[in-house]
């Protein structure tokens, strides 16, 4: 399944050159860092930017040098001692069980959607944890992070996508002149799956 999200620029402010899109990982394990999932560059007034969001997650083990190894759910990685069981449930907010055999501070688990990382979780502890996939997508004006880079300023406007087939998010405000209105993100035309 998938959700079609359409970003629209309805703002008259010509200075908004970039909108960062990342997932709200605040409900995941402590230490999980959001990663800039998509960047919408120079979308002019009245223009649209569609995003197709696949509901199925994928997983990578990444070392400190940027090397990556895929991790298939239901199979453990004997080199790293990492195992993913799940996902359990249906839709964007599914759950999984993460097990780490030995602490590996040099490794992290990258959780992906649409073959792009959404979060990075350090594997510096041994144990097992229930992890719930995020279902809220955040939009931030002028998010100054490189694509696939960690988001350190996690403020933004979140929109819940669970159970939706389509949603439109529009940037509004920013009228030129002394009576400028604030820039805000507004959602509308939500279609249930």
N, C-alpha and C positions, 0 to 999 in steps of 0.2 A: 504494500500500500504506500501511498504518498500523499503529501499535502502540497498544493500549489499556492505559493505565497507571492503576491505582487506588491512591490514597493512603488509608490507614486510620489513624485516631487510636486507638491502643491504649494510650496513656499516661494515667495517672491524675493527671498534673500539670495543674491547671486554669489555670496561668499561661502556657502556650504558646498565644499568640493568633495567630501567623502562621508559616507555613512558606514560605520562598522557594524557587523552582524555577528553575534556570538550567543552561545547557549547559556542559560542560567544554571550553573552547577552548584549553587549554594546548598542544595539538598543532598548533594553527594557526600562522599567521605571528606573529613577534614584534610586540608592540604591539596585538594584538587584545584588545579588552575584552569580557568577558561582559556580557550585558544580562539583567536579571531578566525571565524569560520568562513565569512564572506565579506568582501569590501565592495561597496557600490560607489564607483568613482564618477564624478562629473555628470550626474543624472540631472539634466536641465529641467526647468519648470515645465510641467505638463507631460513629462516623459515618464515611462514605466520601466521597471526592472523586474522580470519574473525569476523566481527561485523555485525549483522543484525539490522538495524535501522528502527523501526516502526514509521510511520508518525503521528499516533494518540497520542495526549497528554493526560495525566492524572494529577490529582491535589490532593494534600494533605494539610491539615491545621496542622501545627506542633507547639507545645508549647515549652517553654524554657527548659522543662525537657526531650524533645525528644519524647513525646507522639504524635501520629498521628491520624488523622481522615480523611477519604476520602471525597472529595467534588465533587459531580456529576454536570457536566455542565447543566444549566437550572434549577437547584434547589439551593435554598439558605440554609445556615446553620443558624438556628435561635439562636443557642447558641453563635455564633461568629459574626453574622451580615455580613457574607461573601457570595457573590454570583458570579458565573461565567456564562456568556452567550456566547455561541459559542462552538467550534471554527467556525469561518466564513472563507470561502475560502477553497482552496484545496492544499494539499501537505504539505511540511514541514513548509513553511512560511505562515501559516494561522494566523488569528487574533482572539482575544476574548475580551470581555468586563468584567472587574473586578470591582465589587462594594463592598465597605466596609461601613457598616452602622455606626459603632462607632469605634473610634481608639482603637486598641488592641496591645499595644507595646510588650505584652508577647507572641504574635502569629506571625507566618510567613506562607506564602503560598509557598509550594513546587510544582514546575512545573516539571512533569516527562515525560520521554519517555522510553519505554521498562521497565516500572515499576521501573525505577531508577531516582532519582532527577537529574535535569539538572541545576536548578536555585532556589534560595530562595529569596523571596520578603517580606520585613517586612510589617505588616498590622497595622502600627502605625499612619495611617492617615485615615480619613473618606472621602469618595468621590467615583467617578467612573473614570476609566481609560481604554483606549484602549491599549491592550498589543499585540504585534506581536511576534509570536514564532520565535526563531532563526533557521536559516537554514545553518549556518556555524559552522563546527566542527573544533576545534583547537587541535593541537598536540604539546606537550611540552616534551622535553627531561628531564629526572630526576625530574619530578613534585613531589615535596615533600609534598604531602597532602594525608591523608587517604581517602579511597574510601567513597563517600558520604560526604566528608569534603569540606568546602568552599575553593575556590581557591583565594588566596590573590595576587599572582603574576600572572596576567592574560595575560602575554606575551605568544606567541606561534605562530605556523603557521596555519592560517585558510584555510579551503577548503569548498567552497559552494557546497551543496548537492541538491539544489532545482532542480526538474525535472530529477534527475538521478536515474536509476535503480541499477547501480553498479559503483564503483570507486575503484581504487587501489592507495594507498599512500605508498611510499617507503622512508625509511631513507637511505641517501647516504652520502658518505664522510668518514672521519676518518681513512684514510690510515695510517698504522703505519710508524714511522720514522720521520726524520726532515722535510720532505715535506708533512706533513699531510694536507689534504684538510678539510675545515670546514664541520661540520655535517649539512645537510639540508634535509627537507622533500619535496618530489616531487610527484605530482599526475599524473596518466596516465590511459589509457583505461577506459575513462568515457563512460558509456552506458546510453542513454536517456530512460526515462520511457515511 
